[in-house]
Amino acid sequence: MKLKEQQTHKTYAVDTLLWRGENGFLFDLETEAVFSREKIDTRKPNMWRYREAIPIIGEENVISFEEGFTPLLPVDFNGKRVWIKQEQLFSTGSYKDRGASVLMSHVKSLKVKHVVQDSSGNAGCAVAAYAAKAGINCDIYVPADTSPAKLAQIAWYGANIQLVPGSREDTAAKALEAAQHIYYASHCYNPFFLHGTKTFAYEVCEQLHWKAPDAVVLPAGNGTLLLGCEIGFYDLYKAGIISKLPKLIAVQSAHCAPLYHAFHQGLEHIKPVETLPTLAEGIAIAQPVRAQQMLQAVKQTHGTFISVSEEEITNALIDCLNRGYYIEPTSAATIAGLLKYVKESDDNLIVSLFSGHGLKSTEKLMKILDKKNHH
Ligand SMILES: *Cc1c(COP(=O)(O)O)cnc(C)c1O
């Protein structure tokens, strides 16, 4: 296995036509988030209430289902109250809508008419939905074993589905090939996606009356939410709205944990790791392209990486489902990590999330139910 580590030292202007730097390096955007508290207060409760902080040129280009401002619900875990953002409640069923809304708005502003994307499911669903709303053609590459509910969703949004046999990495390679001719609306490479997911951090702070939590427990696959949070909390800190940065606590499945291993070995880069199938398909990423950035983000906020076993994921999932929180198995990995964190931490204000809706994985949930009933 060859690892391609790409660094980000560069920033590009927000009207850039590129999704990656000329030299193949990743880049971030040259933009400064502005917050107008008076304007924010008067606007509808969705993520575009932070309009001045979102780097999209021209109101006519904004592609939105009025997504975001999901409830921040207090939930007790092991006797401790934690704030759980209900990110399963988006129109496509996962928080990926935040990134897709901003990225596809940018695509529209560029007058691009055709995009390609690859995903293990949810990012594909989100990009396809926003492409449908914008009237932009869309090819989505997915692994052949992607769950039928996600495939149906992508197909019904009118996207052209390309099933790729083999691993998640094989799918990524196919999309990268197509991206030589078609604009790559990638949630991993394209920095505009992160300028959508950053609104998660804005909302958390607003919902806590403009205060930063002590720690935020997040999933870590490609890091779209983790890196969005890095940007978002830093924006608020720089604007003088919050006075500290929360610790970013990143959760990986033990069956695919390249970042967990690198972090605890004190490395700045990931090394190739052995992987096994996991219930948490959405975060089973062996070679996240922004790995170095993810390791840095966690280190700089004095956070940590946690890994969770299949048994811990299953137990967290069953507990959530039984209590009325209908989430997909990938979301339960984050909660399993949260349970571990809560046990050892004395933080007061801990935030985490339900990342995806359970209706996306009926087949998997039926299998778990069958197994449980046979015991
Ligand atoms: C995408 C996704 C994740 C993980 O996000 P990364 O950006 O890959 O770190 C977690 N849960 C669900 C439901 C997702 O769709």
PDBQT file of the ligand as one rigid body, heavy atoms in Angstrom, charges set to zero:
ROOT
HETATM    1  C1  LIG A 401     -19.235  10.858   7.113  1.00  0.00    +0.000 C 
HETATM    2  C2  LIG A 401     -19.761  10.272   8.362  1.00  0.00    +0.000 A 
HETATM    3  C3  LIG A 401     -18.983  10.137   9.511  1.00  0.00    +0.000 A 
HETATM    4  C4  LIG A 401     -17.511  10.438   9.592  1.00  0.00    +0.000 C 
HETATM    5  O1  LIG A 401     -17.085  11.546   8.973  1.00  0.00    +0.000 OA
HETATM    6  P1  LIG A 401     -15.652  11.779   8.355  1.00  0.00    +0.000 P 
HETATM    7  O2  LIG A 401     -15.796  13.020   7.657  1.00  0.00    +0.000 OA
HETATM    8  O3  LIG A 401     -15.327  10.663   7.395  1.00  0.00    +0.000 OA
HETATM    9  O4  LIG A 401     -14.678  11.825   9.461  1.00  0.00    +0.000 OA
HETATM   10  C5  LIG A 401     -19.595   9.663  10.648  1.00  0.00    +0.000 A 
HETATM   11  N1  LIG A 401     -20.886   9.288  10.654  1.00  0.00    +0.000 NA
HETATM   12  C6  LIG A 401     -21.649   9.370   9.567  1.00  0.00    +0.000 A 
HETATM   13  C7  LIG A 401     -23.057   8.928   9.643  1.00  0.00    +0.000 C 
HETATM   14  C8  LIG A 401     -21.117   9.872   8.384  1.00  0.00    +0.000 A 
HETATM   15  O5  LIG A 401     -21.900   9.947   7.310  1.00  0.00    +0.000 OA
ENDROOT
TORSDOF 0
